[in-house]
Amino acid sequence: MNRYAIIGIGGEQLRVEPGRFYDIRHFASLQKVSGSNVNVKVSIHRVLLIREGSEITIGQPWLSNAIVKGRILHPCFGNKIVIQKIHSKKKK
């Protein structure tokens, strides 16, 4: 199957194919989704390239009427944890 798209998401470019699973770290809708809301549908409008067979369509910078649709199966990235180490003061 020679069908894929390159999308811009979270400050990086990602090649996506139908039927595959991807981990996306920085996505605005992921922050709103809690653990109980699974199977949330998302639409990504920043499509840079689409390839179907031998036909390639390139946007400048994005394709105007292309949308990549997907679902959030599991919000696996939570809030960041800050770890602070406290060191004792040593006098020499």
Residue frames as a rotation matrix with the C-alpha (Angstrom) as fourth column:
MET 1
0.588 0.809 0.000 0.00
0.809 -0.588 0.000 0.00
0.000 0.000 -1.000 0.00
ASN 2
-0.539 -0.810 0.231 1.70
0.825 -0.563 -0.049 3.20
0.169 0.164 0.972 -1.19
ARG 3
0.283 0.699 0.656 -0.58
0.349 -0.712 0.609 5.65
0.894 0.057 -0.445 0.56
TYR 4
-0.062 -0.300 -0.952 0.68
0.995 -0.093 -0.036 8.03
-0.078 -0.950 0.304 3.21
ALA 5
0.699 0.242 0.673 0.67
0.297 -0.954 0.035 11.68
0.651 0.175 -0.739 4.29
ILE 6
-0.474 -0.803 -0.362 3.19
0.788 -0.203 -0.582 13.92
0.393 -0.561 0.729 6.00
ILE 7
0.626 0.749 0.218 1.63
0.494 -0.597 0.632 16.17
0.603 -0.288 -0.743 8.62
GLY 8
-0.518 -0.720 0.462 2.98
0.043 -0.562 -0.826 18.96
0.854 -0.408 0.322 10.79
ILE 9
0.663 0.743 -0.092 2.05
0.072 0.059 0.996 18.41
0.745 -0.666 -0.015 14.43
GLY 10
0.920 -0.240 -0.311 3.65
0.328 0.037 0.944 19.55
-0.215 -0.970 0.113 17.65
GLY 11
0.585 -0.725 -0.365 6.51
-0.646 -0.688 0.331 21.36
-0.491 0.042 -0.870 15.92
GLU 12
-0.557 -0.764 0.327 7.64
-0.368 0.579 0.727 18.27
-0.745 0.285 -0.604 14.01
GLN 13
-0.049 0.490 -0.870 6.76
-0.989 0.100 0.112 16.47
0.142 0.866 0.480 10.82
LEU 14
-0.417 0.027 0.909 5.30
-0.425 0.878 -0.221 12.99
-0.804 -0.478 -0.354 10.98
ARG 15
-0.688 0.187 -0.701 4.63
-0.624 0.342 0.703 10.44
0.371 0.921 -0.118 8.24
VAL 16
-0.384 0.660 0.645 1.26
-0.546 0.402 -0.736 8.81
-0.745 -0.635 0.206 8.83
GLU 17
-0.866 0.154 -0.476 -0.35
-0.318 0.564 0.762 5.83
0.386 0.811 -0.439 7.10
PRO 18
0.136 0.979 0.151 -3.88
-0.867 0.044 0.496 4.43
0.479 -0.198 0.855 7.38
GLY 19
0.792 0.320 -0.520 -4.29
-0.087 0.902 0.422 1.72
0.604 -0.289 0.742 10.02
ARG 20
-0.165 -0.908 -0.386 -1.10
0.545 0.242 -0.803 2.56
0.822 -0.343 0.454 11.99
PHE 21
0.809 0.371 -0.455 -0.70
0.570 -0.311 0.760 3.84
0.140 -0.875 -0.463 15.55
TYR 22
-0.071 -0.823 0.563 1.43
0.420 -0.537 -0.732 6.86
0.905 0.185 0.384 16.51
ASP 23
0.201 0.016 -0.979 2.56
0.952 -0.240 0.192 8.55
-0.232 -0.971 -0.063 19.72
ILE 24
0.059 -0.108 0.992 2.13
0.467 -0.875 -0.123 12.31
0.882 0.471 -0.001 19.47
ARG 25
-0.452 -0.365 -0.814 3.57
0.885 -0.071 -0.459 14.27
0.110 -0.929 0.355 22.36
HIS 26
-0.772 0.081 -0.631 2.58
0.158 -0.936 -0.313 17.90
-0.616 -0.341 0.710 21.76
PHE 27
-0.658 0.672 0.340 -0.99
0.446 -0.015 0.895 18.09
0.607 0.740 -0.290 20.55
ALA 28
-0.793 0.306 0.527 -3.38
-0.510 -0.806 -0.300 20.71
0.333 -0.506 0.796 21.92
SER 29
0.219 0.965 -0.147 -6.38
-0.703 0.260 0.662 18.34
0.676 -0.042 0.735 22.06
LEU 30
-0.020 -0.283 -0.959 -4.43
0.361 0.892 -0.271 15.80
0.933 -0.351 0.084 24.11
GLN 31
-0.930 -0.351 0.107 -4.22
0.049 -0.409 -0.911 18.21
0.364 -0.842 0.397 27.04
LYS 32
-0.402 0.863 0.307 -8.01
-0.895 -0.441 0.066 18.51
0.192 -0.248 0.950 27.19
VAL 33
0.309 0.519 -0.797 -8.57
-0.409 0.829 0.381 14.74
0.859 0.208 0.468 27.10
SER 34
0.009 -0.266 0.964 -8.65
-0.985 0.164 0.055 13.01
-0.173 -0.950 -0.261 30.46
GLY 35
-0.864 -0.467 0.187 -8.22
-0.449 0.884 0.133 9.29
-0.227 0.031 -0.973 31.04
SER 36
-0.317 0.824 0.470 -11.95
0.156 0.534 -0.831 8.60
-0.935 -0.190 -0.298 30.79
ASN 37
0.610 0.542 -0.578 -12.35
-0.436 -0.380 -0.816 10.17
-0.662 0.749 0.004 27.31
VAL 38
-0.556 -0.730 0.398 -10.98
-0.014 0.487 0.874 7.63
-0.831 0.480 -0.280 24.86
ASN 39
-0.328 0.338 0.882 -11.86
0.906 0.377 0.193 7.27
-0.268 0.862 -0.430 21.16
VAL 40
0.347 0.354 -0.869 -11.95
0.137 -0.935 -0.326 11.04
-0.928 -0.006 -0.373 20.69
LYS 41
0.451 -0.137 0.882 -11.86
0.889 0.165 -0.428 11.93
-0.087 0.977 0.196 16.99
VAL 42
0.112 -0.495 -0.861 -9.33
0.108 -0.856 0.506 14.55
-0.988 -0.149 -0.043 15.84
SER 43
0.811 0.083 0.580 -8.82
0.584 -0.048 -0.810 16.30
-0.039 0.995 -0.087 12.50
ILE 44
0.001 -0.895 -0.446 -5.41
0.432 -0.402 0.807 17.61
-0.902 -0.194 0.386 11.45
HIS 45
0.901 0.434 0.002 -5.41
0.231 -0.474 -0.850 20.36
-0.368 0.766 -0.527 8.83
ARG 46
0.397 -0.835 -0.381 -1.63
-0.779 -0.526 0.341 20.87
-0.485 0.162 -0.859 8.57
VAL 47
0.659 -0.129 0.741 -1.02
0.375 0.911 -0.175 18.35
-0.652 0.393 0.649 5.79
LEU 48
0.058 -0.769 -0.636 2.28
-0.484 -0.579 0.656 18.92
-0.873 0.270 -0.406 3.98
LEU 49
-0.631 -0.341 -0.697 2.27
-0.775 0.327 0.541 16.07
0.043 0.882 -0.470 1.47
ILE 50
0.339 0.701 0.627 -0.04
-0.540 0.691 -0.481 13.30
-0.770 -0.175 0.613 0.28
ARG 51
-0.674 -0.515 -0.529 1.05
-0.736 0.406 0.542 10.28
-0.064 0.755 -0.653 -1.72
GLU 52
0.341 0.759 0.554 -1.43
-0.454 0.649 -0.610 7.88
-0.823 -0.043 0.567 -3.32
GLY 53
0.787 -0.138 0.602 0.30
0.501 0.711 -0.493 5.32
-0.360 0.689 0.628 -5.50
SER 54
-0.186 -0.883 0.431 2.52
0.982 -0.158 0.100 7.22
-0.021 0.442 0.897 -7.93
GLU 55
0.261 0.371 0.891 0.69
0.431 -0.871 0.236 10.55
0.864 0.323 -0.387 -7.48
ILE 56
-0.336 -0.445 -0.830 2.31
0.940 -0.210 -0.268 13.02
-0.055 -0.871 0.488 -5.06
THR 57
0.485 0.518 0.705 0.68
0.462 -0.836 0.296 16.28
0.743 0.182 -0.645 -3.97
ILE 58
-0.427 -0.721 -0.546 2.85
0.891 -0.231 -0.391 18.85
0.156 -0.653 0.741 -2.18
GLY 59
0.710 0.702 -0.057 1.53
0.692 -0.681 0.240 21.89
0.130 -0.210 -0.969 -0.33
GLN 60
-0.364 -0.824 0.435 3.16
0.651 -0.559 -0.514 25.29
0.666 0.096 0.740 0.04
PRO 61
-0.613 -0.738 0.282 3.41
-0.770 0.476 -0.425 25.15
0.179 -0.477 -0.860 3.05
TRP 62
-0.641 0.452 0.620 0.18
-0.075 0.768 -0.636 23.11
-0.764 -0.454 -0.459 3.58
LEU 63
-0.841 0.471 0.265 -2.43
0.431 0.287 0.856 21.63
0.327 0.834 -0.444 1.29
SER 64
-0.811 0.494 0.314 -5.54
-0.538 -0.840 -0.067 23.82
0.231 -0.223 0.947 1.34
ASN 65
0.167 0.986 0.020 -8.28
-0.945 0.154 0.288 21.19
0.281 -0.067 0.957 1.26
ALA 66
-0.086 -0.260 -0.962 -6.62
-0.047 0.965 -0.257 18.14
0.995 0.023 -0.095 2.85
ILE 67
0.244 0.215 0.946 -7.54
-0.950 -0.142 0.277 16.76
0.194 -0.966 0.170 6.29
VAL 68
-0.544 -0.383 -0.747 -6.09
-0.136 0.918 -0.371 13.78
0.828 -0.100 -0.551 8.13
LYS 69
0.357 0.755 0.550 -8.60
-0.789 -0.071 0.610 12.23
0.500 -0.651 0.571 10.54
GLY 70
-0.505 -0.530 -0.681 -7.75
-0.018 0.795 -0.606 10.00
0.863 -0.294 -0.411 13.46
ARG 71
0.715 0.699 -0.019 -8.73
-0.050 0.078 0.996 8.93
0.697 -0.711 0.091 16.97
ILE 72
-0.284 -0.719 0.634 -7.06
-0.835 -0.140 -0.532 9.23
0.471 -0.681 -0.561 20.35
LEU 73
0.206 0.346 -0.915 -7.02
-0.006 0.936 0.353 5.67
0.979 -0.067 0.195 21.61
HIS 74
0.581 -0.097 -0.808 -5.16
0.798 0.265 0.542 6.27
0.162 -0.959 0.232 24.84
PRO 75
0.748 -0.355 0.560 -3.82
-0.284 -0.935 -0.214 9.54
0.600 0.001 -0.800 26.26
CYS 76
0.645 -0.523 -0.556 -0.51
0.661 0.748 0.063 8.06
0.383 -0.408 0.829 27.36
PHE 77
-0.487 -0.846 0.218 1.34
0.612 -0.508 -0.606 11.32
0.624 -0.161 0.765 28.07
GLY 78
0.533 0.666 -0.521 0.33
0.832 -0.304 0.463 13.05
0.150 -0.681 -0.717 31.31
ASN 79
0.946 -0.191 0.261 1.64
-0.228 -0.966 0.121 16.13
0.229 -0.174 -0.958 33.03
LYS 80
0.132 -0.978 -0.161 5.39
0.027 0.166 -0.986 16.52
0.991 0.126 0.048 33.46
ILE 81
0.872 0.046 -0.488 6.84
0.472 0.189 0.861 15.71
0.132 -0.981 0.143 36.86
VAL 82
0.418 -0.746 0.518 9.42
-0.420 -0.664 -0.618 18.07
0.806 0.041 -0.591 38.33
ILE 83
0.729 -0.292 -0.620 12.02
0.627 0.649 0.432 16.37
0.276 -0.703 0.655 40.52
GLN 84
0.535 -0.567 0.626 14.15
-0.497 -0.811 -0.309 18.57
0.683 -0.146 -0.716 42.74
LYS 85
0.366 -0.518 -0.773 17.14
0.699 0.701 -0.139 17.22
0.614 -0.490 0.619 44.58
ILE 86
0.868 -0.098 0.488 18.12
-0.366 -0.789 0.493 18.97
0.337 -0.606 -0.721 47.78
HIS 87
0.233 -0.887 -0.399 21.82
0.490 0.462 -0.739 18.79
0.840 -0.024 0.542 48.57
SER 88
0.773 -0.039 -0.634 23.26
0.604 -0.263 0.752 19.52
-0.196 -0.964 -0.180 51.96
LYS 89
0.817 -0.520 0.248 25.64
-0.373 -0.805 -0.460 22.44
0.440 0.284 -0.852 52.29
LYS 90
0.662 -0.684 -0.306 29.21
0.748 0.629 0.210 21.38
0.049 -0.368 0.928 52.77
LYS 91
0.888 -0.453 0.073 31.83
-0.458 -0.885 0.081 23.74
0.028 -0.105 -0.994 54.15
LYS 92
0.674 -0.729 -0.123 35.43
0.680 0.676 -0.284 22.97
0.290 0.107 0.951 53.42
